[in-house]
């Protein structure tokens, strides 16, 4: 088989490859003292690319000592890296910043041992490093802006919660002056609606990412508060919770909270008359892009014709239907061995 290149062509090819490399390539041999300790390095070979970074001609470097030309290498760790590779044979790599006249900038070098000396591959990475530093600064600025935004959101949710609680207290004071039990109960229901929304805002500012609320905790707190408020019905209410961790935004959270509030109150007030114990189930699960909510009880049931009638005069049911429609959802009532509401709401993330 005929050889593709003769020895002179191979040498020319090697010279072209070496001298057209993107990296500066420099070969050093160690300079040792009388105790055989490396104290410097001597320039032996430099490719053409090296002079894109270094001024002057080969005569300025070949045969000269490394530290006589670059004394600051003693303080930035470069000399120690050269020495370590020369002594151990373990390759090393480093990034260095120089601010010495013509050498100002960022440089990366890789060092390998070869024969009695070392080969150093040297590259100017100033442009790349500037981009990295700009990116770090931008990231830091964005992080600061995000922190400011989160603090503002937290303060906003906190103030809204406080204002809503104040409003609920005013409603409660007003209800004390109402003699008619029916209208006093209407105000009490409105107070719970206001507190419900306040709890949502409280949940958002307690959650550090401000994008969702811990819905299980919120629902458990809400239902416990409602049970305490309607203790006069003398029925022990056992609540079973099946609630998945689901990311729900602020608007949907408020609507869903109000829906649960209305239907839970209905069960407490009407489902368990003359009962010692009543059972309520609250289930919240995500099924693909649908949020499925089930609220059911084992009480006396509800008139389905009244529920589906467009002329229903039950304000709580009208509110529930309106909120479900706002979220493009559906609601279905089953009244077999109690009352069960199945609500499906599309959610997108």
VOPAGU-2260 file (C-alpha; in pm, 1 decimal, decimal comma):
REM VOPAGU-2260
SITE   aa  ch    i         X         Y         Z
SITE  UNK   A    0       0,0       0,0       0,0
SITE  UNK   A    1     142,1     334,2    -106,5
SITE  UNK   A    2     208,1     586,9     171,6
SITE  UNK   A    3      -4,1     902,5     143,1
SITE  UNK   A    4     268,6    1131,9     274,2
SITE  UNK   A    5     644,0    1117,8     283,9
SITE  UNK   A    6     833,6    1235,1     589,9
SITE  UNK   A    7     877,2    1592,8     466,7
SITE  UNK   A    8     503,5    1620,7     395,5
SITE  UNK   A    9     422,4    1484,2     739,3
SITE  UNK   A   10     647,3    1747,0     895,5
SITE  UNK   A   11     482,6    2021,7     691,2
SITE  UNK   A   12     140,5    1894,2     791,1
SITE  UNK   A   13     240,7    1889,0    1158,6
SITE  UNK   A   14     372,4    2244,3    1135,0
SITE  UNK   A   15      46,9    2362,7     973,4
SITE  UNK   A   16    -167,0    2192,9    1236,3
SITE  UNK   A   17      40,7    2327,5    1525,5
SITE  UNK   A   18      76,7    2680,8    1393,5
SITE  UNK   A   19    -289,7    2714,9    1295,8
SITE  UNK   A   20    -425,8    2586,7    1624,4
SITE  UNK   A   21    -674,9    2810,4    1807,1
SITE  UNK   A   22    -458,3    2770,5    2117,2
SITE  UNK   A   23    -117,2    2910,5    2178,7
SITE  UNK   A   24     115,6    2611,4    2228,8
SITE  UNK   A   25     433,9    2660,1    2430,4
SITE  UNK   A   26     693,0    2400,9    2534,8
SITE  UNK   A   27     896,7    2467,2    2847,5
SITE  UNK   A   28    1176,1    2280,5    3019,1
SITE  UNK   A   29    1219,3    2320,7    3395,3
SITE  UNK   A   30    1505,5    2516,5    3548,2
SITE  UNK   A   31    1625,4    2359,1    3873,7
SITE  UNK   A   32    1846,4    2484,5    4154,6
SITE  UNK   A   33    2133,3    2294,6    4314,6
SITE  UNK   A   34    1882,9    2103,7    4529,8
SITE  UNK   A   35    1708,4    1975,7    4215,5
SITE  UNK   A   36    1400,4    2187,7    4289,8
SITE  UNK   A   37    1218,0    2355,3    3999,7
SITE  UNK   A   38    1253,2    2732,0    4034,8
SITE  UNK   A   39    1162,4    2845,8    3683,4
SITE  UNK   A   40    1095,4    2732,0    3326,1
SITE  UNK   A   41    1271,3    2807,5    2999,5
SITE  UNK   A   42    1089,3    2881,7    2671,8
SITE  UNK   A   43    1188,0    2618,4    2414,5
SITE  UNK   A   44     910,6    2628,7    2152,0
SITE  UNK   A   45     614,7    2855,0    2064,3
SITE  UNK   A   46     365,7    2814,6    1780,1
SITE  UNK   A   47     253,8    3106,5    1562,0
SITE  UNK   A   48     -76,5    3143,0    1749,1
SITE  UNK   A   49     112,5    3238,5    2065,4
SITE  UNK   A   50     201,8    3571,6    1907,1
SITE  UNK   A   51    -164,4    3665,4    1878,6
SITE  UNK   A   52    -148,0    3700,5    2257,8
SITE  UNK   A   53     218,3    3786,8    2316,0
SITE  UNK   A   54     405,1    4080,4    2165,2
SITE  UNK   A   55     743,8    4064,4    1997,2
SITE  UNK   A   56     918,5    3782,7    1811,0
SITE  UNK   A   57    1046,1    3440,2    1910,1
SITE  UNK   A   58    1382,1    3593,0    2001,3
SITE  UNK   A   59    1213,6    3776,4    2287,8
SITE  UNK   A   60    1108,7    3444,4    2444,6
SITE  UNK   A   61    1307,4    3142,4    2324,9
SITE  UNK   A   62    1583,0    3062,6    2571,9
SITE  UNK   A   63    1443,9    3311,5    2825,3
SITE  UNK   A   64    1307,8    3219,4    3166,3
SITE  UNK   A   65     932,9    3222,3    3221,9
SITE  UNK   A   66     942,3    3419,4    3548,7
SITE  UNK   A   67    1173,3    3687,2    3410,4
SITE  UNK   A   68     900,1    3776,0    3160,0
SITE  UNK   A   69     594,4    3691,4    3373,4
SITE  UNK   A   70     692,0    3743,2    3739,7
SITE  UNK   A   71     325,5    3775,9    3849,7
SITE  UNK   A   72     282,1    3403,3    3773,7
SITE  UNK   A   73     433,0    3345,2    4118,0
SITE  UNK   A   74     133,6    3508,3    4286,2
SITE  UNK   A   75    -161,4    3399,8    4069,1
SITE  UNK   A   76     -93,8    3025,3    4089,4
SITE  UNK   A   77      18,5    2966,8    3732,0
SITE  UNK   A   78     379,0    2884,7    3819,9
SITE  UNK   A   79     264,7    2640,9    4089,1
SITE  UNK   A   80      40,1    2469,1    3832,9
SITE  UNK   A   81     331,1    2435,7    3585,9
SITE  UNK   A   82     557,8    2304,1    3858,7
SITE  UNK   A   83     298,6    2057,2    3987,2
SITE  UNK   A   84     248,9    1901,3    3642,9
SITE  UNK   A   85     624,3    1889,1    3576,2
SITE  UNK   A   86     687,8    1707,7    3906,3
SITE  UNK   A   87     390,4    1470,5    3915,4
SITE  UNK   A   88     288,9    1428,0    3553,4
SITE  UNK   A   89     -71,2    1511,2    3645,1
SITE  UNK   A   90    -233,1    1749,0    3390,5
SITE  UNK   A   91    -365,9    2078,5    3524,6
SITE  UNK   A   92    -593,2    2354,6    3405,6
SITE  UNK   A   93    -653,4    2707,4    3524,6
SITE  UNK   A   94    -820,9    3037,3    3443,9
SITE  UNK   A   95    -630,5    3356,6    3515,5
SITE  UNK   A   96    -699,3    3727,3    3495,5
SITE  UNK   A   97    -420,0    3968,1    3409,5
SITE  UNK   A   98    -412,8    4342,6    3425,2
SITE  UNK   A   99     -56,1    4402,1    3316,4
SITE  UNK   A  100     -45,7    4628,9    3015,4
SITE  UNK   A  101     -61,7    4428,1    2694,3
SITE  UNK   A  102    -169,4    4110,7    2875,8
SITE  UNK   A  103    -490,2    4251,0    3021,7
SITE  UNK   A  104    -773,0    3995,1    3006,1
SITE  UNK   A  105    -883,0    3642,4    3098,8
SITE  UNK   A  106    -682,6    3339,3    2990,9
SITE  UNK   A  107    -728,8    2966,0    3022,3
SITE  UNK   A  108    -434,4    2727,4    3015,9
SITE  UNK   A  109    -401,6    2349,3    3011,7
SITE  UNK   A  110     -70,8    2190,1    3110,9
SITE  UNK   A  111      55,4    1838,7    3030,3
SITE  UNK   A  112     392,4    1676,6    3089,9
SITE  UNK   A  113     594,9    1582,6    2781,5
SITE  UNK   A  114     935,7    1417,6    2807,6
SITE  UNK   A  115    1143,1    1632,9    3046,6
SITE  UNK   A  116     928,9    1941,0    3000,3
SITE  UNK   A  117     570,1    2059,0    2985,5
SITE  UNK   A  118     338,5    2166,4    2703,4
SITE  UNK   A  119     105,3    2454,3    2781,2
SITE  UNK   A  120    -205,7    2518,4    2572,1
SITE  UNK   A  121    -306,9    2879,5    2616,6
SITE  UNK   A  122    -627,7    3054,5    2504,6
SITE  UNK   A  123    -766,2    3407,0    2543,0
SITE  UNK   A  124   -1120,0    3373,4    2688,5
SITE  UNK   A  125   -1173,1    3741,3    2769,2
SITE  UNK   A  126   -1480,9    3776,5    2546,5
SITE  UNK   A  127   -1638,6    3458,2    2684,1
SITE  UNK   A  128   -1562,0    3561,3    3041,6
SITE  UNK   A  129   -1712,8    3906,9    2990,2
SITE  UNK   A  130   -2032,7    3743,8    2863,5
SITE  UNK   A  131   -2037,0    3513,3    3166,7
SITE  UNK   A  132   -1989,6    3807,6    3403,5
SITE  UNK   A  133   -2263,3    4005,1    3225,8
SITE  UNK   A  134   -2492,9    3703,5    3259,5
SITE  UNK   A  135   -2410,2    3673,9    3630,9
SITE  UNK   A  136   -2483,8    4044,1    3680,3
SITE  UNK   A  137   -2813,7    4015,4    3491,0
SITE  UNK   A  138   -2906,8    3707,7    3693,6
SITE  UNK   A  139   -2826,2    3893,8    4013,2
SITE  UNK   A  140   -3037,1    4190,5    3900,5
SITE  UNK   A  141   -3327,5    3960,2    3811,2
SITE  UNK   A  142   -3297,8    3785,0    4148,0
SITE  UNK   A  143   -3313,0    4122,5    4324,1
SITE  UNK   A  144   -3615,5    4225,6    4117,6
SITE  UNK   A  145   -3785,4    3895,2    4195,0
SITE  UNK   A  146   -3718,2    3940,5    4564,9
SITE  UNK   A  147   -3864,6    4292,6    4550,9
SITE  UNK   A  148   -4168,6    4159,2    4363,5
SITE  UNK   A  149   -4219,4    3882,6    4619,0
SITE  UNK   A  150   -4195,4    4128,3    4907,2
SITE  UNK   A  151   -4449,5    4351,3    4734,8
SITE  UNK   A  152   -4683,6    4057,5    4670,9
SITE  UNK   A  153   -4648,8    3941,5    5028,7
SITE  UNK   A  154   -4728,0    4287,4    5159,7
SITE  UNK   A  155   -5024,1    4316,9    4920,2
SITE  UNK   A  156   -5175,6    3982,3    5022,7
SITE  UNK   A  157   -5116,7    4069,2    5387,8
SITE  UNK   A  158   -5291,3    4406,6    5358,5
SITE  UNK   A  159   -5584,5    4261,6    5164,3
SITE  UNK   A  160   -5626,3    3991,7    5429,9
SITE  UNK   A  161   -5619,8    4248,9    5709,8
SITE  UNK   A  162   -5869,6    4474,3    5532,2
SITE  UNK   A  163   -6104,8    4181,9    5466,4
SITE  UNK   A  164   -6084,1    4071,2    5829,2
SITE  UNK   A  165   -6167,4    4427,9    5934,8
SITE  UNK   A  166   -6465,9    4424,9    5699,8
SITE  UNK   A  167   -6580,3    4089,6    5841,1
SITE  UNK   A  168   -6558,0    4233,7    6194,1
SITE  UNK   A  169   -6773,7    4529,7    6090,5
SITE  UNK   A  170   -7031,7    4294,6    5940,1
SITE  UNK   A  171   -7029,5    4092,9    6261,9
SITE  UNK   A  172   -7087,2    4407,7    6467,6
SITE  UNK   A  173   -7370,6    4508,0    6239,0
SITE  UNK   A  174   -7534,6    4165,5    6264,4
SITE  UNK   A  175   -7552,5    4204,1    6643,6
SITE  UNK   A  176   -7802,4    4485,8    6588,7
SITE  UNK   A  177   -8026,5    4278,8    6361,4
SITE  UNK   A  178   -8324,5    4130,2    6543,5
SITE  UNK   A  179   -8463,3    3919,2    6259,0
SITE  UNK   A  180   -8288,9    3574,3    6266,9
SITE  UNK   A  181   -8315,6    3535,5    5888,1
SITE  UNK   A  182   -8135,4    3858,6    5806,5
SITE  UNK   A  183   -7886,2    3805,4    6088,2
SITE  UNK   A  184   -7800,0    3468,1    5931,0
SITE  UNK   A  185   -7762,0    3633,4    5588,7
SITE  UNK   A  186   -7504,0    3869,7    5735,4
SITE  UNK   A  187   -7330,4    3578,3    5907,3
SITE  UNK   A  188   -7302,9    3394,4    5574,2
SITE  UNK   A  189   -7162,1    3708,3    5410,4
SITE  UNK   A  190   -6910,4    3737,3    5692,7
SITE  UNK   A  191   -6792,2    3381,4    5624,4
SITE  UNK   A  192   -6760,2    3460,0    5254,3
SITE  UNK   A  193   -6539,2    3758,4    5334,4
SITE  UNK   A  194   -6326,2    3555,9    5578,3
SITE  UNK   A  195   -6301,3    3283,5    5316,8
SITE  UNK   A  196   -6139,2    3522,3    5068,8
SITE  UNK   A  197   -5917,1    3657,8    5348,4
SITE  UNK   A  198   -5791,9    3304,7    5420,5
SITE  UNK   A  199   -5698,5    3261,2    5053,8
SITE  UNK   A  200   -5483,6    3575,2    5063,6
SITE  UNK   A  201   -5332,3    3459,1    5392,7
SITE  UNK   A  202   -5243,1    3127,1    5229,3
SITE  UNK   A  203   -5074,9    3302,4    4937,1
SITE  UNK   A  204   -4851,1    3523,6    5147,1
SITE  UNK   A  205   -4758,0    3225,7    5366,7
SITE  UNK   A  206   -4646,0    3038,6    5052,8
SITE  UNK   A  207   -4304,5    3168,6    4950,0
SITE  UNK   A  208   -4356,8    3127,6    4574,0
SITE  UNK   A  209   -4686,1    3325,0    4580,8
SITE  UNK   A  210   -4816,5    3123,2    4284,0
SITE  UNK   A  211   -5045,7    2889,9    4475,0
SITE  UNK   A  212   -5188,8    2812,5    4816,0
SITE  UNK   A  213   -5165,5    2503,1    5035,5
SITE  UNK   A  214   -5520,5    2401,9    4952,9
SITE  UNK   A  215   -5545,9    2110,7    5193,4
SITE  UNK   A  216   -5455,8    2329,6    5490,9
SITE  UNK   A  217   -5683,4    2604,9    5365,4
SITE  UNK   A  218   -5985,8    2374,1    5326,8
SITE  UNK   A  219   -5929,4    2209,5    5664,4
SITE  UNK   A  220   -5902,7    2551,1    5834,3
SITE  UNK   A  221   -6211,2    2674,4    5651,5
SITE  UNK   A  222   -6431,1    2376,2    5737,0
SITE  UNK   A  223   -6317,0    2372,5    6101,0
SITE  UNK   A  224   -6411,6    2738,3    6130,1
SITE  UNK   A  225   -6753,3    2675,1    5973,7
SITE  UNK   A  226   -6824,8    2379,0    6202,7
SITE  UNK   A  227   -6740,7    2595,6    6505,5
SITE  UNK   A  228   -6966,8    2873,8    6379,8
SITE  UNK   A  229   -7266,0    2642,9    6330,4
SITE  UNK   A  230   -7226,2    2445,0    6650,1
SITE  UNK   A  231   -7583,0    2543,0    6747,0
SITE  UNK   A  232   -7715,9    2273,8    6511,8
SITE  UNK   A  233   -7605,6    2011,9    6767,2
SITE  UNK   A  234   -7481,1    1765,0    6507,6
SITE  UNK   A  235   -7129,0    1625,1    6525,5
SITE  UNK   A  236   -6973,6    1669,6    6181,7
SITE  UNK   A  237   -6705,5    1426,7    6065,1
SITE  UNK   A  238   -6519,5    1546,1    5757,5
SITE  UNK   A  239   -6312,3    1321,9    5532,4
SITE  UNK   A  240   -6054,9    1497,3    5313,7
SITE  UNK   A  241   -5911,4    1356,0    4990,9
SITE  UNK   A  242   -5706,9    1648,8    4865,1
SITE  UNK   A  243   -5412,7    1625,7    4626,1
SITE  UNK   A  244   -5135,5    1885,0    4607,4
SITE  UNK   A  245   -5250,3    2091,8    4309,3
SITE  UNK   A  246   -5116,1    2425,8    4187,6
SITE  UNK   A  247   -5413,6    2665,3    4168,9
SITE  UNK   A  248   -5385,1    3035,6    4088,8
SITE  UNK   A  249   -5535,0    3319,2    4292,0
SITE  UNK   A  250   -5861,0    3372,7    4098,6
SITE  UNK   A  251   -5949,4    3003,0    4083,2
SITE  UNK   A  252   -5852,2    2961,4    4449,3
SITE  UNK   A  253   -6095,9    3231,9    4558,0
SITE  UNK   A  254   -6377,6    3089,5    4343,4
SITE  UNK   A  255   -6320,3    2731,3    4458,3
SITE  UNK   A  256   -6295,8    2842,9    4819,0
SITE  UNK   A  257   -6630,3    3022,2    4792,8
SITE  UNK   A  258   -6790,1    2716,5    4627,5
SITE  UNK   A  259   -6672,7    2488,3    4908,0
SITE  UNK   A  260   -6787,4    2747,4    5163,0
SITE  UNK   A  261   -7142,3    2759,2    5019,6
SITE  UNK   A  262   -7189,9    2385,5    4976,0
SITE  UNK   A  263   -7036,3    2300,3    5313,3
SITE  UNK   A  264   -7266,7    2546,9    5491,1
SITE  UNK   A  265   -7565,4    2394,8    5308,8
SITE  UNK   A  266   -7472,3    2048,4    5434,5
SITE  UNK   A  267   -7426,4    2166,6    5793,6
SITE  UNK   A  268   -7752,5    2360,1    5800,0
SITE  UNK   A  269   -7989,3    2134,7    5606,3
SITE  UNK   A  270   -7853,0    1781,4    5560,7
SITE  UNK   A  271   -7845,3    1647,7    5916,5
SITE  UNK   A  272   -8159,1    1772,3    6087,0
SITE  UNK   A  273   -8236,8    1560,8    6395,3
SITE  UNK   A  274   -7910,2    1370,5    6347,4
SITE  UNK   A  275   -7638,2    1327,2    6608,2
SITE  UNK   A  276   -7363,3    1262,8    6354,8
SITE  UNK   A  277   -7321,3    1376,7    5996,2
SITE  UNK   A  278   -7048,9    1281,9    5746,4
SITE  UNK   A  279   -6912,5    1510,5    5476,4
SITE  UNK   A  280   -6654,9    1425,1    5208,8
SITE  UNK   A  281   -6441,9    1686,1    5035,1
SITE  UNK   A  282   -6231,0    1556,3    4746,5
SITE  UNK   A  283   -6005,2    1759,7    4519,9
SITE  UNK   A  284   -5801,4    1585,2    4248,5
SITE  UNK   A  285   -5636,4    1675,4    3923,2
SITE  UNK   A  286   -5715,8    1453,7    3625,2
SITE  UNK   A  287   -5504,4    1571,6    3330,3
SITE  UNK   A  288   -5622,0    1929,4    3269,1
SITE  UNK   A  289   -5937,2    1894,9    3477,9
SITE  UNK   A  290   -5971,4    1976,1    3846,4
SITE  UNK   A  291   -6232,5    1742,6    3993,8
SITE  UNK   A  292   -6404,8    1858,4    4311,9
SITE  UNK   A  293   -6651,1    1639,5    4502,1
SITE  UNK   A  294   -6847,2    1762,3    4801,8
SITE  UNK   A  295   -7090,4    1507,7    4940,5
SITE  UNK   A  296   -7279,1    1427,9    5259,0
SITE  UNK   A  297   -7488,6    1137,2    5387,7
SITE  UNK   A  298   -7780,0    1357,1    5484,3
SITE  UNK   A  299   -8142,5    1370,4    5373,1
SITE  UNK   A  300   -8065,1    1471,1    5014,5
SITE  UNK   A  301   -8167,7    1767,9    4803,2
SITE  UNK   A  302   -8441,7    1831,6    4549,2
SITE  UNK   A  303   -8256,7    1794,2    4216,9
SITE  UNK   A  304   -8536,7    1968,3    4024,1
SITE  UNK   A  305   -8487,6    2274,9    4241,9
SITE  UNK   A  306   -8111,7    2264,3    4188,1
SITE  UNK   A  307   -8132,8    2248,1    3808,5
SITE  UNK   A  308   -8415,2    2501,6    3786,8
SITE  UNK   A  309   -8315,9    2835,5    3636,4
SITE  UNK   A  310   -8554,6    3001,6    3877,3
SITE  UNK   A  311   -8392,3    2867,1    4193,2
SITE  UNK   A  312   -8412,7    3130,4    4466,4
SITE  UNK   A  313   -8139,7    2975,8    4681,0
SITE  UNK   A  314   -7867,6    3243,9    4685,9
SITE  UNK   A  315   -7588,6    3001,3    4782,8
SITE  UNK   A  316   -7664,0    2768,6    4490,4
SITE  UNK   A  317   -7687,1    3064,7    4251,5
SITE  UNK   A  318   -7344,2    3182,4    4369,8
SITE  UNK   A  319   -7198,6    2833,0    4320,7
SITE  UNK   A  320   -7337,1    2803,8    3967,1
SITE  UNK   A  321   -7211,6    3150,8    3878,9
SITE  UNK   A  322   -6858,6    3077,6    4007,9
SITE  UNK   A  323   -6844,8    2745,0    3822,5
SITE  UNK   A  324   -6952,2    2920,1    3500,1
SITE  UNK   A  325   -6683,2    3186,3    3549,1
SITE  UNK   A  326   -6421,8    2907,6    3538,0
SITE  UNK   A  327   -6586,4    2737,3    3234,0
SITE  UNK   A  328   -6662,0    2440,1    3455,9
SITE  UNK   A  329   -6954,0    2204,1    3503,0
SITE  UNK   A  330   -7148,3    2103,4    3812,2
SITE  UNK   A  331   -7361,4    1794,5    3859,4
SITE  UNK   A  332   -7585,6    1702,1    4153,1
SITE  UNK   A  333   -7663,6    1349,6    4267,9
SITE  UNK   A  334   -7907,1    1303,6    4553,4
SITE  UNK   A  335   -7894,8     933,6    4639,6
SITE  UNK   A  336   -7832,0     845,1    5005,1
SITE  UNK   A  337   -7738,4    1204,5    5063,5
SITE  UNK   A  338   -7622,4    1489,0    4844,2
SITE  UNK   A  339   -7316,5    1481,1    4618,2
SITE  UNK   A  340   -7185,3    1763,1    4399,7
SITE  UNK   A  341   -6938,6    1679,9    4122,3
SITE  UNK   A  342   -6761,0    1984,9    3984,2
SITE  UNK   A  343   -6515,2    1974,2    3694,4
SITE  UNK   A  344   -6301,9    2280,1    3623,6
SITE  UNK   A  345   -6048,3    2308,2    3338,5
SITE  UNK   A  346   -5705,7    2423,3    3457,1
SITE  UNK   A  347   -5404,4    2508,6    3242,7
SITE  UNK   A  348   -5040,1    2545,3    3351,0
